Amino acid sequence: MENKKVTIDDIARELNVSKTTVSRAISGKGRISTATRERVMEYIQAANYKPNVIAKGLAKSKTYNIGFVMPGDYSLVDLPFFQECMLGVSEIASSYDYDVLISMVTENDMGQLKRLVENHKVDGVILTRTLVKDGPAEYLEANQVPFVTIGTSLNKEIVQIDNDHRSACRELTSILLMRGIRKLALIGGNKTHVVTQKRLQGFQDAFLEQGLSPDNSLIYMDVEHNVMIEKVVEEMVERQVECVICMDDSICTHVLNKLRKEKIRVPGDIKVASFYNSSLLESNIPSITSLNFDVKELGMITCRTLLDRMEGKTVQRRTLLGYEVSMKESTQNVL
């Protein structure tokens, strides 16, 4: 056949059937004989016909769009995580003929998400951040929209895909404790984020497993701005902390900058580790002890799970992915 774009009209005319019959054969809906359906599908395969996605969507009551909802308050240092995650989501979505629509939500504004849902622009949604009080998740549940969260939810009924942050943070902290470090400080971000809670729990678990108690006065939470981080670093240095663990690479970057500014050596004067690693820490000298997670895999598995759920398949309520503890120069003993 000629290498040209084939339409439903062309197929109907060539096979001497109605356009309705062709549409029914493609959608699998409506009354049509098996022989006619097979005849139409054979012609379609031979002609390499690809249905217009809008027409295909109308036939199956689908938009062939997935919503990828990012937190509106993300910072530039968070962007590599969301980009890598979205690469994984897009790779799987495109293999199923789906497109990805990006939306933003904040704690006080879900307008973009509501427009996606109320205007029927998506068949399902991926939430990329989970909160202790999770308004977006509650909204999607109330409106019976299929969705999956990237991150652990406190609501066990929600389908959630996450890295095992608690176990990872426990293991890294345990290694540092087993090396004889006792004056160990922790700097964390927003406590309303579930991932922050999980990392804190992992830190505390490591002490309990070794029959020790963490010094709560050296646990600094809700430290989100440069000025706050600098003040915390100054206090830690004054208190002669042996090692500081940062909950993410953004905090760690600011801590390292402050230590350099004050001419405090890592690991000679103080050791440094991070509960999350990204490109921000790759070129640092010395190399930083950290936890590594496969973010693209996280996105791929999340998207595949959402697509299964949209098709009515049974999916696992909670999936925890692995991690790697990478011990590097920043926590080595210096002779």
Backbone torsions as a table, in degrees:
resi	resn	phi	psi	omega
1	MET	NA	154.7	179.7
2	GLU	-64.0	146.8	-179.0
3	ASN	-82.3	75.9	179.2
4	LYS	-135.7	165.9	-178.9
5	LYS	-72.7	119.9	-178.5
6	VAL	-93.0	135.7	179.5
7	THR	-110.2	170.0	176.0
8	ILE	-61.3	-37.7	177.6
9	ASP	-58.4	-43.6	-179.8
10	ASP	-61.5	-44.1	-178.0
11	ILE	-64.4	-45.3	-179.2
12	ALA	-61.1	-43.2	-178.5
13	ARG	-67.6	-42.3	-177.8
14	GLU	-65.7	-36.8	-176.1
15	LEU	-96.6	-3.0	179.5
16	ASN	59.6	45.2	175.2
17	VAL	-129.2	172.2	-179.9
18	SER	-81.5	160.2	176.0
19	LYS	-63.2	-33.5	178.4
20	THR	-61.4	-41.0	179.7
21	THR	-63.5	-42.6	178.5
22	VAL	-62.8	-44.4	179.7
23	SER	-61.8	-41.0	179.1
24	ARG	-65.7	-37.4	178.6
25	ALA	-65.0	-39.3	-178.7
26	ILE	-71.4	-43.5	-175.0
27	SER	-80.4	-22.0	-176.5
28	GLY	78.9	9.8	-178.9
29	LYS	-115.1	154.5	177.6
30	GLY	90.4	164.2	-177.0
31	ARG	-80.9	122.4	178.4
32	ILE	-161.0	140.6	-177.4
33	SER	-70.0	153.2	179.2
34	THR	-60.4	-40.4	-178.5
35	ALA	-63.7	-41.6	-179.7
36	THR	-68.3	-41.9	178.9
37	ARG	-60.3	-45.1	-179.1
38	GLU	-63.8	-38.2	179.6
39	ARG	-63.6	-43.1	179.3
40	VAL	-65.7	-45.2	-176.6
41	MET	-67.3	-34.7	176.7
42	GLU	-64.2	-41.9	179.5
43	TYR	-65.6	-42.5	-179.7
44	ILE	-59.4	-44.5	-179.4
45	GLN	-63.6	-42.9	-179.3
46	ALA	-66.8	-34.0	-178.4
47	ALA	-87.9	-2.9	-177.6
48	ASN	55.0	42.3	-178.1
49	TYR	-76.5	132.9	175.6
50	LYS	-120.5	115.7	-177.9
51	PRO	-61.7	141.4	171.7
52	ASN	-54.9	130.8	-173.3
53	VAL	-61.9	-31.4	179.2
54	ILE	-68.8	-46.3	178.6
55	ALA	-63.8	-40.4	177.8
56	LYS	-60.8	-42.2	179.6
57	GLY	-64.8	-42.5	178.7
58	LEU	-62.8	-40.0	-179.1
59	ALA	-63.9	-35.0	-176.7
60	LYS	-107.3	9.1	-178.7
61	SER	56.9	43.9	179.3
62	LYS	-129.7	155.6	174.7
63	THR	-97.8	-19.7	-173.2
64	TYR	57.9	35.3	173.8
65	ASN	-125.9	144.4	173.5
66	ILE	-119.6	136.8	175.9
67	GLY	-88.5	131.0	176.3
68	PHE	-113.5	104.1	-169.6
69	VAL	-100.3	115.8	-179.5
70	MET	-102.9	151.8	174.5
71	PRO	-69.2	130.0	-178.3
72	GLY	-67.3	-16.6	-178.3
73	ASP	-97.9	18.0	179.8
74	TYR	-65.6	151.8	177.7
75	SER	-104.1	167.8	-178.8
76	LEU	-59.2	-31.4	-179.1
77	VAL	-73.1	-17.9	176.0
78	ASP	-81.6	-17.7	-171.0
79	LEU	-58.0	-41.5	179.2
80	PRO	-56.3	-37.1	178.4
81	PHE	-62.1	-50.9	-177.2
82	PHE	-66.1	-36.3	178.7
83	GLN	-64.4	-47.3	-178.6
84	GLU	-64.8	-40.5	179.0
85	CYS	-63.7	-43.8	-178.9
86	MET	-66.7	-31.7	174.8
87	LEU	-59.0	-45.0	178.5
88	GLY	-63.9	-43.7	178.9
89	VAL	-62.1	-47.4	-176.6
90	SER	-64.1	-37.3	-178.9
91	GLU	-62.0	-44.1	179.1
92	ILE	-73.1	-43.5	-178.0
93	ALA	-58.4	-45.1	-177.0
94	SER	-65.8	-30.5	179.1
95	SER	-69.8	-16.1	176.7
96	TYR	-107.6	15.3	-179.7
97	ASP	65.2	29.4	176.8
98	TYR	-105.8	148.5	171.9
99	ASP	-106.7	159.1	-177.6
100	VAL	-113.2	124.3	176.5
101	LEU	-104.7	126.5	-178.9
102	ILE	-89.8	134.5	178.1
103	SER	-135.5	159.7	-179.4
104	MET	-122.1	143.9	170.8
105	VAL	-135.3	152.0	170.5
106	THR	-126.0	175.1	-178.0
107	GLU	-58.0	-31.8	-174.8
108	ASN	-112.5	3.7	-176.6
109	ASP	-144.0	108.5	176.9
110	MET	-111.9	22.4	-175.1
111	GLY	-56.1	-45.6	-178.1
112	GLN	-64.7	-42.4	178.9
113	LEU	-63.7	-43.2	-179.7
114	LYS	-62.9	-37.1	178.5
115	ARG	-65.9	-39.6	177.1
116	LEU	-59.1	-43.0	-176.2
117	VAL	-76.0	-50.1	-173.9
118	GLU	-70.5	-25.1	176.0
119	ASN	-94.2	9.2	175.9
120	HIS	54.3	47.0	-178.2
121	LYS	-92.4	-13.5	-177.7
122	VAL	-134.5	154.0	176.0
123	ASP	-95.9	-16.9	-179.6
124	GLY	-166.8	167.6	-173.2
125	VAL	-137.0	142.6	170.8
126	ILE	-111.9	121.6	174.3
127	LEU	-94.9	129.2	-173.1
128	THR	-99.3	2.0	174.5
129	ARG	-145.7	137.2	176.9
130	THR	-109.1	141.8	-176.6
131	LEU	-119.8	156.4	176.2
132	VAL	-59.9	-48.6	170.7
133	LYS	-106.3	99.9	-166.3
134	ASP	-100.9	87.5	-179.5
135	GLY	-60.3	-47.6	179.4
136	PRO	-59.1	-42.3	179.4
137	ALA	-64.7	-42.0	179.2
138	GLU	-63.3	-39.8	179.8
139	TYR	-64.0	-46.2	-178.9
140	LEU	-65.2	-38.8	176.5
141	GLU	-61.5	-46.1	-177.9
142	ALA	-62.4	-31.0	-178.5
143	ASN	-98.1	8.7	175.2
144	GLN	54.8	41.4	176.4
145	VAL	-94.5	126.2	176.7
146	PRO	-60.4	129.7	178.4
147	PHE	-150.9	159.8	177.1
148	VAL	-135.9	143.0	177.8
149	THR	-102.5	141.1	166.7
150	ILE	-92.1	108.6	-173.1
151	GLY	120.5	157.7	-177.5
152	THR	-80.9	135.5	176.1
153	SER	-107.2	146.7	176.1
154	LEU	-73.8	-17.8	176.4
155	ASN	-86.7	107.9	-174.5
156	LYS	-68.6	-13.1	179.1
157	GLU	-81.3	-15.1	-178.7
158	ILE	-80.0	137.7	176.0
159	VAL	-75.6	122.7	-172.1
160	GLN	-137.8	137.5	177.3
161	ILE	-119.9	128.9	-177.2
162	ASP	-152.5	158.7	166.8
163	ASN	-78.3	154.1	-177.5
164	ASP	-81.0	74.2	-175.8
165	HIS	-62.3	-41.0	-176.6
166	ARG	-62.0	-49.2	179.8
167	SER	-64.5	-40.3	-179.5
168	ALA	-62.6	-45.5	-179.2
169	CYS	-68.5	-35.0	176.1
170	ARG	-63.3	-43.8	-177.1
171	GLU	-65.8	-44.9	-179.6
172	LEU	-63.8	-43.9	178.7
173	THR	-63.5	-39.9	179.7
174	SER	-61.3	-41.6	179.3
175	ILE	-60.8	-42.8	179.8
176	LEU	-65.5	-40.8	178.2
177	LEU	-65.6	-39.3	-179.8
178	MET	-67.8	-19.2	175.8
179	ARG	-84.4	6.0	174.8
180	GLY	92.2	3.6	178.2
181	ILE	-76.7	127.0	-179.2
182	ARG	-117.9	-37.0	-179.1
183	LYS	-87.6	82.4	-171.0
184	LEU	-112.9	123.8	-179.1
185	ALA	-107.4	154.9	179.2
186	LEU	-131.0	130.5	175.7
187	ILE	-117.1	122.3	-178.0
188	GLY	-128.5	167.2	-177.7
189	GLY	-96.6	-140.6	-171.6
190	ASN	-64.8	120.9	-177.7
191	LYS	-73.4	-11.9	177.8
192	THR	-79.1	-9.5	176.7
193	HIS	-87.2	128.7	-176.8
194	VAL	-60.8	-36.6	-179.4
195	VAL	-61.1	-34.3	176.9
196	THR	-63.6	-42.6	178.6
197	GLN	-63.3	-42.1	-178.6
198	LYS	-65.6	-40.2	178.9
199	ARG	-67.1	-39.0	176.7
200	LEU	-63.3	-43.0	179.4
201	GLN	-62.1	-39.8	178.4
202	GLY	-63.2	-42.0	176.8
203	PHE	-59.1	-46.8	-179.3
204	GLN	-68.4	-38.4	178.8
205	ASP	-56.6	-40.4	-176.7
206	ALA	-61.3	-41.9	178.0
207	PHE	-64.5	-46.1	-177.5
208	LEU	-62.2	-40.0	-179.6
209	GLU	-62.4	-28.3	-178.9
210	GLN	-101.8	14.3	176.7
211	GLY	69.5	28.3	-178.6
212	LEU	-117.5	167.1	176.0
213	SER	-122.6	129.4	177.5
214	PRO	-68.9	149.5	175.1
215	ASP	-81.5	103.9	-175.2
216	ASN	-62.5	-22.4	179.4
217	SER	-73.6	-11.3	177.6
218	LEU	-104.7	12.4	174.4
219	ILE	-104.3	112.1	-175.7
220	TYR	-110.7	113.4	-179.3
221	MET	-112.1	164.6	-178.3
222	ASP	58.6	33.9	177.2
223	VAL	-95.1	100.3	-169.5
224	GLU	-122.1	-5.9	-176.4
225	HIS	-124.8	154.9	-177.6
226	ASN	-54.6	-43.3	-178.0
227	VAL	-62.5	-42.3	178.6
228	MET	-64.4	-43.3	-179.8
229	ILE	-61.8	-43.1	-179.5
230	GLU	-62.0	-41.1	179.0
231	LYS	-65.0	-40.3	178.7
232	VAL	-64.2	-43.2	179.4
233	VAL	-61.8	-43.3	178.1
234	GLU	-59.8	-41.6	179.0
235	GLU	-66.6	-41.2	-179.9
236	MET	-63.8	-42.2	179.2
237	VAL	-63.4	-42.7	179.7
238	GLU	-62.7	-34.5	-179.1
239	ARG	-89.2	4.6	176.3
240	GLN	57.3	48.8	175.1
241	VAL	-64.4	138.3	-179.3
242	GLU	-79.7	-37.8	-175.9
243	CYS	-150.5	140.6	175.1
244	VAL	-117.7	130.7	174.4
245	ILE	-104.6	127.5	177.8
246	CYS	-99.6	138.7	-176.6
247	MET	-70.2	-22.9	177.0
248	ASP	-151.3	171.2	-174.2
249	ASP	-70.4	-24.5	177.5
250	SER	-66.1	-50.4	177.1
251	ILE	-60.2	-43.3	-177.3
252	CYS	-61.0	-40.9	179.3
253	THR	-60.6	-43.6	179.8
254	HIS	-67.8	-37.7	177.8
255	VAL	-62.6	-46.2	-179.6
256	LEU	-62.5	-40.1	178.3
257	ASN	-62.4	-41.6	179.7
258	LYS	-66.6	-41.3	179.5
259	LEU	-63.7	-40.6	177.2
260	ARG	-62.8	-43.6	-179.1
261	LYS	-59.3	-37.6	-178.9
262	GLU	-89.9	4.5	179.9
263	LYS	57.9	39.7	176.8
264	ILE	-99.1	124.4	-172.0
265	ARG	-81.4	139.8	173.0
266	VAL	-117.8	122.6	4.8
267	PRO	-96.1	8.6	-174.6
268	GLY	-57.8	-47.9	-178.7
269	ASP	-95.8	-33.4	178.9
270	ILE	-153.5	139.8	178.0
271	LYS	-90.5	152.4	-177.2
272	VAL	-136.6	137.7	175.1
273	ALA	-141.0	160.7	179.2
274	SER	-130.2	141.0	176.8
275	PHE	-81.4	-1.7	177.1
276	TYR	-150.4	135.9	-177.6
277	ASN	-117.7	141.4	172.4
278	SER	-148.7	-170.4	-178.6
279	SER	-60.9	-20.5	-179.9
280	LEU	-60.5	-31.6	-175.1
281	LEU	-100.5	-5.8	-172.0
282	GLU	-58.8	-40.6	-173.7
283	SER	-96.5	6.9	-177.6
284	ASN	-69.1	142.6	173.4
285	ILE	-122.1	118.7	3.8
286	PRO	-74.4	163.2	177.1
287	SER	-65.7	145.3	-170.1
288	ILE	-101.0	128.1	172.0
289	THR	-61.9	130.7	-173.8
290	SER	-159.7	175.4	173.9
291	LEU	-104.4	133.9	179.5
292	ASN	-111.1	133.5	178.3
293	PHE	-126.4	145.9	178.3
294	ASP	-87.5	93.2	-173.0
295	VAL	-71.7	-36.3	178.4
296	LYS	-63.5	-41.5	177.4
297	GLU	-61.4	-39.2	177.9
298	LEU	-57.1	-45.6	178.9
299	GLY	-65.5	-41.3	-178.5
300	MET	-64.2	-46.4	-178.4
301	ILE	-67.5	-37.9	178.8
302	THR	-62.3	-46.3	-178.9
303	CYS	-64.3	-43.1	179.7
304	ARG	-62.7	-38.9	179.0
305	THR	-65.6	-42.3	179.1
306	LEU	-62.9	-45.0	-179.8
307	LEU	-60.6	-40.9	176.4
308	ASP	-61.8	-42.8	-179.4
309	ARG	-65.4	-39.3	178.5
310	MET	-63.8	-28.1	178.4
311	GLU	-85.6	2.3	178.3
312	GLY	83.1	11.2	179.5
313	LYS	-78.8	154.5	176.2
314	THR	-76.3	128.3	179.9
315	VAL	-124.1	156.6	178.1
316	GLN	-69.7	135.2	-176.6
317	ARG	-67.0	-38.7	-177.2
318	ARG	-137.1	128.3	178.3
319	THR	-125.4	124.9	177.6
320	LEU	-110.7	126.7	-179.6
321	LEU	-97.5	165.9	-173.0
322	GLY	-79.9	-173.5	-176.9
323	TYR	-158.5	169.8	176.4
324	GLU	-133.5	130.7	174.5
325	VAL	-90.9	121.2	-176.8
326	SER	-114.7	99.8	180.0
327	MET	-84.0	122.0	-175.0
328	LYS	-130.0	-164.9	-170.3
329	GLU	-63.1	-29.4	-170.8
330	SER	-68.7	-11.9	177.3
331	THR	-120.3	13.8	179.4
332	GLN	-76.6	150.6	173.8
333	ASN	-75.1	136.9	179.9
334	VAL	-106.7	123.8	-178.9
335	LEU	-77.9	NA	NA
